[in-house]
Amino acid sequence: MTADPGLTLYDYWRSSAAWRVRIGLRLKGLDYTSLPVHLVRDGGEQHQPGYRQLNPAGLVPSLRHDGQVLTQSLAILEYLDEAFPETHRLLPADPAGRARVRALALAIAADTHPLHNLRVQQYLKGPGGMSEDAVAAYVRHWLETGFATLEALLAGDDRTGRCSHGDQPGLADCVLVPAVYAARRFGADLDACTGVLRIHQHCAHLPAFIAAQPDRQPDAPTA
């Protein structure tokens, strides 16, 4: 890890979006301070006025650096690539490669994850009046739909390597690994997504991905 570059991550151990940023920080070898924001306790600490001033959306992650507060996981990852260009690059050098990696990441981060994240589930169970089983079925449907798209994008392109784009992990893999965890947690069927699972298997055993795992975070439950 580098000497402390003054990075503070507002984090939650099981947040897929925060997990993406943890992976990116670890891949780039950047030291950071973790400030957990519990998304469930006391109605969700992300809704408290102090955090809302920091991030008006009331979501994690947020990243503080050089007096600036950044939000949205993919924007944060791209910022890290631009602010620390001398370390492991998360995006390819060529414009077409960058566009492809962004598209792979957005297939999950924009088209899939927002349909089933915590606040959507809470609304469906509350004002939406849906049962636990109905919400779980809804979540599985959109996870399976999103992963089918990602699988097709990966399988149809010879730029896919051991990782989503080539053989070095990057921004798309920062999104893929937490998403597979979420899919398995909700019982989504990924058996047909052989390319996705192969990439996940490779990346999940790399040191940066291991260090970013939920159960290794300071706010993870101990029992």
DRENPA-3360 file (N, C-alpha, C; in nm, 2 decimals, always signed):
BEGIN
1 = MTADPGLT = +0.08/-0.12/+0.00/+0.00/+0.00/+0.00/+0.09/+0.13/+0.00 ~ +0.04/+0.23/-0.06/+0.11/+0.36/-0.06/+0.10/+0.43/+0.07 ~ +0.19/+0.53/+0.09/+0.17/+0.61/+0.21/+0.04/+0.68/+0.20 ~ -0.02/+0.71/+0.32/-0.15/+0.76/+0.33/-0.18/+0.88/+0.23 ~ -0.26/+0.86/+0.13/-0.29/+0.98/+0.04/-0.41/+1.06/+0.08 ~ -0.45/+1.04/+0.21/-0.56/+1.13/+0.26/-0.70/+1.09/+0.21 ~ -0.72/+0.96/+0.19/-0.85/+0.91/+0.14/-0.93/+0.86/+0.25 ~ -1.06/+0.90/+0.26/-1.15/+0.85/+0.36/-1.28/+0.79/+0.28;
9 = LYDYWRSS = -1.30/+0.67/+0.31/-1.42/+0.60/+0.24/-1.53/+0.58/+0.34 ~ -1.65/+0.63/+0.31/-1.77/+0.61/+0.39/-1.83/+0.48/+0.33 ~ -1.83/+0.38/+0.41/-1.84/+0.24/+0.37/-1.95/+0.17/+0.44 ~ -1.99/+0.05/+0.39/-2.07/-0.04/+0.46/-2.03/-0.18/+0.41 ~ -2.01/-0.27/+0.51/-1.94/-0.40/+0.48/-2.00/-0.48/+0.36 ~ -2.14/-0.48/+0.36/-2.21/-0.56/+0.26/-2.26/-0.48/+0.14 ~ -2.24/-0.36/+0.13/-2.28/-0.28/+0.02/-2.20/-0.31/-0.11 ~ -2.27/-0.36/-0.21/-2.20/-0.39/-0.34/-2.13/-0.27/-0.40;
17 = AAWRVRIG = -2.19/-0.15/-0.39/-2.13/-0.03/-0.45/-2.01/+0.01/-0.37 ~ -2.01/+0.00/-0.24/-1.89/+0.03/-0.16/-1.78/-0.07/-0.18 ~ -1.82/-0.19/-0.19/-1.73/-0.30/-0.22/-1.65/-0.28/-0.35 ~ -1.72/-0.23/-0.45/-1.65/-0.20/-0.58/-1.53/-0.10/-0.55 ~ -1.56/+0.00/-0.47/-1.45/+0.10/-0.45/-1.34/+0.04/-0.36 ~ -1.38/-0.04/-0.27/-1.27/-0.11/-0.19/-1.18/-0.19/-0.28 ~ -1.23/-0.26/-0.37/-1.15/-0.34/-0.47/-1.06/-0.24/-0.54 ~ -1.12/-0.14/-0.60/-1.04/-0.04/-0.68/-0.92/+0.02/-0.59;
25 = LRLKGLDY = -0.95/+0.06/-0.47/-0.85/+0.11/-0.39/-0.74/+0.01/-0.36 ~ -0.78/-0.11/-0.34/-0.68/-0.22/-0.32/-0.60/-0.25/-0.44 ~ -0.66/-0.25/-0.56/-0.59/-0.28/-0.68/-0.49/-0.17/-0.71 ~ -0.52/-0.05/-0.67/-0.43/+0.06/-0.70/-0.33/+0.08/-0.58 ~ -0.34/+0.00/-0.48/-0.25/+0.00/-0.37/-0.26/+0.13/-0.29 ~ -0.38/+0.18/-0.27/-0.40/+0.31/-0.20/-0.45/+0.28/-0.06 ~ -0.38/+0.34/+0.04/-0.42/+0.33/+0.17/-0.54/+0.42/+0.19 ~ -0.63/+0.39/+0.28/-0.75/+0.47/+0.31/-0.80/+0.45/+0.45;
33 = TSLPVHLV = -0.88/+0.54/+0.50/-0.95/+0.53/+0.62/-1.09/+0.49/+0.60 ~ -1.14/+0.39/+0.67/-1.28/+0.34/+0.65/-1.37/+0.40/+0.76 ~ -1.47/+0.47/+0.72/-1.57/+0.52/+0.82/-1.71/+0.45/+0.79 ~ -1.74/+0.35/+0.86/-1.86/+0.27/+0.83/-1.99/+0.35/+0.85 ~ -2.08/+0.33/+0.76/-2.22/+0.39/+0.77/-2.31/+0.28/+0.77 ~ -2.38/+0.25/+0.88/-2.46/+0.13/+0.89/-2.59/+0.16/+0.82 ~ -2.63/+0.07/+0.73/-2.74/+0.10/+0.64/-2.87/+0.05/+0.70 ~ -2.87/-0.02/+0.82/-2.99/-0.08/+0.88/-3.01/-0.03/+1.02;
41 = RDGGEQHQ = -2.91/-0.01/+1.10/-2.92/+0.02/+1.24/-2.99/+0.16/+1.25 ~ -3.08/+0.17/+1.35/-3.15/+0.30/+1.38/-3.22/+0.36/+1.26 ~ -3.27/+0.27/+1.17/-3.34/+0.32/+1.05/-3.25/+0.35/+0.94 ~ -3.12/+0.33/+0.96/-3.02/+0.36/+0.85/-2.94/+0.48/+0.88 ~ -2.81/+0.47/+0.91/-2.73/+0.59/+0.94/-2.71/+0.68/+0.82 ~ -2.74/+0.62/+0.70/-2.72/+0.70/+0.58/-2.83/+0.81/+0.56 ~ -2.94/+0.80/+0.65/-3.04/+0.90/+0.64/-3.03/+1.01/+0.74 ~ -2.93/+1.00/+0.83/-2.90/+1.10/+0.93/-2.86/+1.23/+0.86;
49 = PGYRQLNP = -2.90/+1.35/+0.92/-2.87/+1.48/+0.86/-2.72/+1.50/+0.83 ~ -2.63/+1.45/+0.92/-2.49/+1.47/+0.90/-2.44/+1.40/+0.77 ~ -2.49/+1.28/+0.75/-2.44/+1.21/+0.63/-2.51/+1.27/+0.51 ~ -2.64/+1.31/+0.52/-2.71/+1.36/+0.41/-2.64/+1.49/+0.36 ~ -2.58/+1.57/+0.45/-2.50/+1.68/+0.40/-2.38/+1.64/+0.32 ~ -2.33/+1.53/+0.36/-2.21/+1.48/+0.28/-2.25/+1.42/+0.15 ~ -2.36/+1.34/+0.15/-2.41/+1.28/+0.03/-2.56/+1.29/+0.03 ~ -2.62/+1.39/-0.05/-2.76/+1.41/-0.05/-2.85/+1.29/-0.08;
57 = AGLVPSLR = -2.79/+1.20/-0.16/-2.87/+1.08/-0.20/-2.89/+0.99/-0.08 ~ -2.81/+1.00/+0.02/-2.82/+0.91/+0.14/-2.78/+0.77/+0.10 ~ -2.67/+0.75/+0.02/-2.62/+0.62/-0.02/-2.47/+0.61/+0.01 ~ -2.42/+0.49/+0.01/-2.28/+0.46/+0.02/-2.24/+0.40/-0.12 ~ -2.11/+0.42/-0.16/-2.01/+0.49/-0.08/-2.00/+0.64/-0.11 ~ -1.93/+0.71/-0.02/-1.88/+0.84/-0.05/-1.73/+0.84/-0.02 ~ -1.65/+0.92/-0.10/-1.51/+0.92/-0.08/-1.46/+1.07/-0.06 ~ -1.39/+1.09/+0.05/-1.33/+1.23/+0.07/-1.19/+1.23/+0.03;
65 = HDGQVLTQ = -1.14/+1.32/-0.05/-1.00/+1.33/-0.08/-0.97/+1.48/-0.12 ~ -0.87/+1.53/-0.05/-0.82/+1.67/-0.08/-0.94/+1.77/-0.06 ~ -1.02/+1.75/+0.04/-1.13/+1.84/+0.07/-1.25/+1.83/-0.02 ~ -1.25/+1.73/-0.12/-1.36/+1.71/-0.20/-1.43/+1.58/-0.16 ~ -1.56/+1.58/-0.18/-1.64/+1.46/-0.15/-1.69/+1.41/-0.28 ~ -1.66/+1.28/-0.31/-1.71/+1.22/-0.44/-1.81/+1.11/-0.40 ~ -1.91/+1.10/-0.49/-2.02/+1.00/-0.47/-2.03/+0.92/-0.60 ~ -2.11/+0.81/-0.60/-2.13/+0.72/-0.71/-2.00/+0.63/-0.73;
73 = SLAILEYL = -2.02/+0.50/-0.71/-1.90/+0.41/-0.71/-1.82/+0.42/-0.84 ~ -1.89/+0.42/-0.96/-1.81/+0.42/-1.08/-1.74/+0.55/-1.10 ~ -1.80/+0.66/-1.07/-1.74/+0.79/-1.08/-1.61/+0.80/-0.98 ~ -1.63/+0.74/-0.87/-1.51/+0.73/-0.77/-1.40/+0.65/-0.83 ~ -1.43/+0.54/-0.89/-1.33/+0.45/-0.95/-1.25/+0.53/-1.06 ~ -1.33/+0.59/-1.15/-1.26/+0.67/-1.25/-1.18/+0.78/-1.20 ~ -1.23/+0.85/-1.09/-1.15/+0.95/-1.03/-1.02/+0.90/-0.98 ~ -1.02/+0.78/-0.91/-0.90/+0.72/-0.86/-0.80/+0.70/-0.97;
81 = DEAFPETH = -0.85/+0.65/-1.09/-0.76/+0.62/-1.20/-0.70/+0.75/-1.25 ~ -0.77/+0.86/-1.25/-0.72/+0.99/-1.30/-0.63/+1.06/-1.19 ~ -0.67/+1.05/-1.07/-0.59/+1.11/-0.96/-0.46/+1.04/-0.93 ~ -0.46/+0.91/-0.95/-0.34/+0.83/-0.92/-0.30/+0.74/-1.04 ~ -0.26/+0.81/-1.15/-0.24/+0.74/-1.28/-0.11/+0.65/-1.28 ~ -0.03/+0.67/-1.18/+0.10/+0.60/-1.17/+0.08/+0.46/-1.12 ~ -0.04/+0.43/-1.06/-0.07/+0.29/-1.01/-0.15/+0.21/-1.10 ~ -0.18/+0.09/-1.06/-0.26/+0.00/-1.15/-0.38/+0.07/-1.21;
89 = RLLPADPA = -0.39/+0.05/-1.35/-0.50/+0.12/-1.42/-0.62/+0.04/-1.42 ~ -0.73/+0.10/-1.39/-0.86/+0.04/-1.39/-0.94/+0.04/-1.52 ~ -0.89/+0.13/-1.61/-0.95/+0.15/-1.74/-0.84/+0.13/-1.85 ~ -0.87/+0.07/-1.96/-0.77/+0.06/-2.07/-0.73/+0.19/-2.12 ~ -0.62/+0.19/-2.20/-0.56/+0.32/-2.26/-0.64/+0.36/-2.38 ~ -0.69/+0.27/-2.45/-0.76/+0.30/-2.58/-0.91/+0.34/-2.56 ~ -0.96/+0.43/-2.64/-1.10/+0.47/-2.62/-1.20/+0.36/-2.64 ~ -1.18/+0.27/-2.73/-1.28/+0.16/-2.75/-1.27/+0.07/-2.63;
97 = GRARVRAL = -1.16/+0.04/-2.58/-1.15/-0.04/-2.46/-1.21/+0.02/-2.34 ~ -1.19/+0.15/-2.32/-1.25/+0.22/-2.21/-1.41/+0.21/-2.22 ~ -1.46/+0.24/-2.34/-1.60/+0.23/-2.37/-1.66/+0.09/-2.34 ~ -1.58/-0.01/-2.38/-1.63/-0.15/-2.35/-1.63/-0.18/-2.20 ~ -1.53/-0.14/-2.13/-1.52/-0.17/-1.99/-1.63/-0.09/-1.92 ~ -1.66/+0.03/-1.95/-1.77/+0.11/-1.89/-1.90/+0.04/-1.92 ~ -1.92/-0.01/-2.04/-2.05/-0.08/-2.08/-2.07/-0.20/-2.00 ~ -1.96/-0.28/-1.98/-1.97/-0.40/-1.90/-2.01/-0.37/-1.75;
105 = ALAIAADT = -1.94/-0.27/-1.70/-1.97/-0.23/-1.56/-2.11/-0.17/-1.55 ~ -2.16/-0.09/-1.64/-2.29/-0.03/-1.63/-2.40/-0.14/-1.66 ~ -2.37/-0.25/-1.72/-2.47/-0.35/-1.74/-2.52/-0.40/-1.61 ~ -2.43/-0.40/-1.51/-2.47/-0.44/-1.37/-2.50/-0.32/-1.29 ~ -2.41/-0.22/-1.28/-2.42/-0.11/-1.19/-2.54/-0.01/-1.22 ~ -2.57/+0.00/-1.35/-2.68/+0.09/-1.39/-2.81/+0.02/-1.42 ~ -2.80/-0.10/-1.49/-2.92/-0.17/-1.55/-2.97/-0.27/-1.45 ~ -2.89/-0.32/-1.36/-2.94/-0.43/-1.27/-2.94/-0.40/-1.13;
113 = HPLHNLRV = -2.83/-0.35/-1.07/-2.82/-0.32/-0.93/-2.93/-0.23/-0.88 ~ -2.96/-0.11/-0.95/-3.06/-0.02/-0.90/-3.20/-0.08/-0.88 ~ -3.23/-0.19/-0.95/-3.36/-0.25/-0.95/-3.38/-0.33/-0.82 ~ -3.27/-0.36/-0.75/-3.29/-0.45/-0.64/-3.22/-0.41/-0.51 ~ -3.16/-0.29/-0.51/-3.08/-0.25/-0.39/-3.17/-0.24/-0.27 ~ -3.11/-0.21/-0.16/-3.18/-0.21/-0.03/-3.30/-0.12/-0.02 ~ -3.29/+0.00/-0.07/-3.40/+0.09/-0.06/-3.52/+0.05/-0.15 ~ -3.49/-0.01/-0.26/-3.60/-0.06/-0.35/-3.67/-0.18/-0.28;
121 = QQYLKGPG = -3.59/-0.27/-0.22/-3.66/-0.38/-0.15/-3.74/-0.33/-0.03 ~ -3.69/-0.23/+0.04/-3.77/-0.17/+0.15/-3.90/-0.11/+0.11 ~ -3.90/-0.05/-0.01/-4.02/+0.02/-0.06/-4.12/-0.09/-0.11 ~ -4.07/-0.20/-0.17/-4.16/-0.30/-0.22/-4.22/-0.37/-0.10 ~ -4.15/-0.39/+0.01/-4.21/-0.46/+0.12/-4.30/-0.37/+0.21 ~ -4.27/-0.24/+0.20/-4.35/-0.14/+0.28/-4.47/-0.09/+0.20 ~ -4.45/+0.03/+0.14/-4.56/+0.08/+0.06/-4.61/-0.01/-0.06 ~ -4.52/-0.09/-0.11/-4.56/-0.17/-0.22/-4.64/-0.29/-0.18;
129 = GMSEDAVA = -4.64/-0.33/-0.05/-4.72/-0.43/+0.00/-4.68/-0.57/-0.05 ~ -4.56/-0.59/-0.09/-4.52/-0.72/-0.15/-4.47/-0.81/-0.03 ~ -4.49/-0.94/-0.04/-4.44/-1.03/+0.06/-4.29/-1.05/+0.04 ~ -4.22/-1.11/+0.14/-4.08/-1.14/+0.13/-4.05/-1.23/+0.01 ~ -4.14/-1.33/-0.01/-4.12/-1.42/-0.12/-4.13/-1.35/-0.26 ~ -4.23/-1.26/-0.27/-4.25/-1.19/-0.39/-4.13/-1.10/-0.42 ~ -4.08/-1.03/-0.32/-3.96/-0.95/-0.34/-3.84/-1.03/-0.38 ~ -3.82/-1.14/-0.31/-3.71/-1.23/-0.35/-3.72/-1.27/-0.49;
137 = AYVRHWLE = -3.84/-1.31/-0.54/-3.85/-1.35/-0.68/-3.82/-1.23/-0.77 ~ -3.87/-1.11/-0.74/-3.84/-0.99/-0.82/-3.69/-0.97/-0.83 ~ -3.62/-0.98/-0.71/-3.47/-0.96/-0.71/-3.40/-1.06/-0.80 ~ -3.44/-1.19/-0.79/-3.38/-1.29/-0.87/-3.40/-1.27/-1.01 ~ -3.52/-1.23/-1.05/-3.55/-1.20/-1.19/-3.45/-1.10/-1.25 ~ -3.44/-0.99/-1.19/-3.35/-0.88/-1.24/-3.20/-0.92/-1.24 ~ -3.16/-0.99/-1.13/-3.03/-1.04/-1.13/-3.00/-1.14/-1.24 ~ -3.09/-1.23/-1.27/-3.06/-1.33/-1.37/-3.07/-1.26/-1.51;
145 = TGFATLEA = -3.16/-1.16/-1.53/-3.17/-1.09/-1.65/-3.04/-1.01/-1.68 ~ -2.99/-0.94/-1.57/-2.87/-0.86/-1.59/-2.74/-0.95/-1.62 ~ -2.73/-1.06/-1.55/-2.62/-1.15/-1.57/-2.62/-1.22/-1.71 ~ -2.74/-1.24/-1.76/-2.75/-1.30/-1.89/-2.70/-1.20/-1.99 ~ -2.73/-1.07/-1.97/-2.67/-0.97/-2.06/-2.52/-0.96/-2.05 ~ -2.47/-0.96/-1.93/-2.33/-0.95/-1.91/-2.26/-1.07/-1.97 ~ -2.31/-1.19/-1.95/-2.25/-1.31/-2.01/-2.24/-1.30/-2.16 ~ -2.35/-1.25/-2.23/-2.34/-1.24/-2.37/-2.24/-1.13/-2.41;
153 = LLAGDDRT = -2.23/-1.03/-2.34/-2.12/-0.92/-2.37/-1.98/-0.98/-2.36 ~ -1.96/-1.06/-2.26/-1.83/-1.12/-2.24/-1.80/-1.23/-2.34 ~ -1.90/-1.31/-2.36/-1.87/-1.43/-2.45/-1.86/-1.39/-2.60 ~ -1.91/-1.27/-2.64/-1.91/-1.23/-2.78/-1.80/-1.15/-2.81 ~ -1.69/-1.14/-2.73/-1.58/-1.04/-2.76/-1.45/-1.11/-2.73 ~ -1.36/-1.11/-2.82/-1.23/-1.17/-2.80/-1.14/-1.09/-2.71 ~ -1.18/-0.97/-2.67/-1.10/-0.90/-2.57/-1.12/-0.95/-2.43 ~ -1.22/-1.03/-2.41/-1.24/-1.10/-2.28/-1.12/-1.19/-2.26;
161 = GRCSHGDQ = -1.06/-1.18/-2.14/-0.95/-1.27/-2.11/-0.97/-1.34/-1.98 ~ -0.87/-1.35/-1.90/-0.89/-1.41/-1.76/-0.98/-1.32/-1.68 ~ -0.98/-1.19/-1.72/-1.07/-1.09/-1.65/-1.17/-1.04/-1.76 ~ -1.25/-0.95/-1.72/-1.35/-0.90/-1.81/-1.29/-0.84/-1.94 ~ -1.18/-0.77/-1.92/-1.11/-0.71/-2.04/-0.96/-0.74/-2.03 ~ -0.92/-0.84/-2.10/-0.78/-0.88/-2.09/-0.75/-0.96/-1.97 ~ -0.63/-0.96/-1.93/-0.59/-1.05/-1.82/-0.56/-0.98/-1.69 ~ -0.57/-0.85/-1.69/-0.55/-0.77/-1.57/-0.69/-0.72/-1.52;
169 = PGLADCVL = -0.72/-0.73/-1.39/-0.84/-0.69/-1.33/-0.86/-0.54/-1.34 ~ -0.98/-0.49/-1.37/-1.01/-0.35/-1.39/-1.15/-0.32/-1.34 ~ -1.20/-0.20/-1.39/-1.32/-0.15/-1.33/-1.44/-0.24/-1.35 ~ -1.45/-0.31/-1.46/-1.56/-0.41/-1.48/-1.56/-0.52/-1.38 ~ -1.44/-0.56/-1.34/-1.42/-0.67/-1.24/-1.46/-0.62/-1.10 ~ -1.43/-0.49/-1.08/-1.47/-0.43/-0.95/-1.62/-0.44/-0.93 ~ -1.69/-0.44/-1.04/-1.84/-0.45/-1.03/-1.89/-0.60/-1.03 ~ -1.82/-0.68/-1.11/-1.87/-0.82/-1.13/-1.86/-0.90/-1.00;
177 = VPAVYAAR = -1.75/-0.89/-0.93/-1.73/-0.98/-0.81/-1.84/-0.95/-0.71 ~ -1.86/-0.83/-0.66/-1.97/-0.80/-0.57/-2.11/-0.84/-0.62 ~ -2.13/-0.83/-0.75/-2.26/-0.86/-0.80/-2.28/-1.01/-0.80 ~ -2.18/-1.09/-0.82/-2.20/-1.24/-0.81/-2.23/-1.28/-0.66 ~ -2.17/-1.21/-0.57/-2.20/-1.23/-0.43/-2.35/-1.21/-0.40 ~ -2.39/-1.09/-0.45/-2.54/-1.06/-0.43/-2.63/-1.16/-0.50 ~ -2.59/-1.20/-0.62/-2.68/-1.30/-0.69/-2.69/-1.43/-0.61 ~ -2.58/-1.47/-0.56/-2.58/-1.60/-0.48/-2.65/-1.58/-0.35;
185 = RFGADLDA = -2.64/-1.46/-0.29/-2.71/-1.44/-0.16/-2.86/-1.45/-0.18 ~ -2.91/-1.40/-0.30/-3.05/-1.41/-0.33/-3.10/-1.53/-0.40 ~ -3.01/-1.62/-0.42/-3.05/-1.75/-0.49/-3.07/-1.74/-0.64 ~ -3.01/-1.64/-0.70/-3.03/-1.63/-0.85/-2.95/-1.75/-0.92 ~ -3.01/-1.80/-1.03/-2.95/-1.91/-1.10/-2.85/-1.85/-1.20 ~ -2.72/-1.87/-1.18/-2.61/-1.82/-1.27/-2.54/-1.94/-1.34 ~ -2.60/-2.06/-1.34/-2.54/-2.17/-1.40/-2.50/-2.15/-1.55 ~ -2.58/-2.08/-1.62/-2.56/-2.06/-1.76/-2.45/-1.95/-1.79;
193 = CTGVLRIH = -2.41/-1.88/-1.69/-2.32/-1.77/-1.70/-2.18/-1.82/-1.68 ~ -2.13/-1.91/-1.76/-2.00/-1.97/-1.74/-1.88/-1.88/-1.75 ~ -1.89/-1.78/-1.84/-1.79/-1.68/-1.85/-1.78/-1.59/-1.73 ~ -1.89/-1.55/-1.68/-1.90/-1.47/-1.56/-1.84/-1.54/-1.44 ~ -1.88/-1.67/-1.43/-1.83/-1.75/-1.31/-1.68/-1.78/-1.32 ~ -1.63/-1.79/-1.44/-1.49/-1.82/-1.46/-1.41/-1.69/-1.42 ~ -1.45/-1.58/-1.46/-1.38/-1.45/-1.43/-1.39/-1.43/-1.28 ~ -1.51/-1.45/-1.22/-1.53/-1.44/-1.08/-1.43/-1.53/-1.00;
201 = QHCAHLPA = -1.42/-1.65/-1.04/-1.33/-1.75/-0.98/-1.19/-1.70/-0.98 ~ -1.15/-1.64/-1.09/-1.01/-1.59/-1.10/-0.99/-1.47/-1.01 ~ -1.07/-1.37/-1.03/-1.05/-1.25/-0.95/-1.07/-1.26/-0.80 ~ -1.16/-1.34/-0.76/-1.19/-1.36/-0.62/-1.08/-1.41/-0.54 ~ -0.98/-1.47/-0.61/-0.86/-1.52/-0.54/-0.74/-1.43/-0.54 ~ -0.75/-1.31/-0.61/-0.65/-1.22/-0.61/-0.64/-1.14/-0.48 ~ -0.52/-1.10/-0.43/-0.51/-1.04/-0.30/-0.60/-0.91/-0.28 ~ -0.61/-0.83/-0.38/-0.69/-0.71/-0.37/-0.84/-0.74/-0.35;
209 = FIAAQPDR = -0.89/-0.84/-0.41/-1.03/-0.88/-0.40/-1.05/-0.95/-0.27 ~ -0.95/-1.03/-0.22/-0.96/-1.09/-0.09/-0.97/-0.99/+0.02 ~ -0.88/-0.89/+0.01/-0.88/-0.78/+0.12/-1.01/-0.70/+0.12 ~ -1.08/-0.69/+0.01/-1.20/-0.61/+0.00/-1.33/-0.69/+0.04 ~ -1.32/-0.82/+0.07/-1.43/-0.90/+0.10/-1.51/-0.84/+0.21 ~ -1.64/-0.86/+0.21/-1.73/-0.80/+0.32/-1.69/-0.85/+0.46 ~ -1.66/-0.98/+0.48/-1.63/-1.03/+0.61/-1.50/-0.99/+0.67 ~ -1.42/-0.92/+0.58/-1.29/-0.87/+0.63/-1.29/-0.72/+0.67;
217 = QPDAPTA = -1.41/-0.66/+0.66/-1.42/-0.52/+0.69/-1.44/-0.49/+0.84 ~ -1.40/-0.37/+0.89/-1.41/-0.35/+1.03/-1.55/-0.35/+1.09 ~ -1.65/-0.32/+1.00/-1.78/-0.32/+1.05/-1.86/-0.45/+1.03 ~ -1.79/-0.55/+0.98/-1.86/-0.68/+0.95/-1.90/-0.74/+1.09 ~ -2.02/-0.80/+1.10/-2.06/-0.87/+1.22/-1.96/-0.98/+1.26 ~ -1.93/-0.99/+1.38/-1.83/-1.09/+1.43/-1.90/-1.23/+1.47 ~ -2.03/-1.23/+1.47/-2.10/-1.36/+1.51/-2.21/-1.39/+1.41;
% end
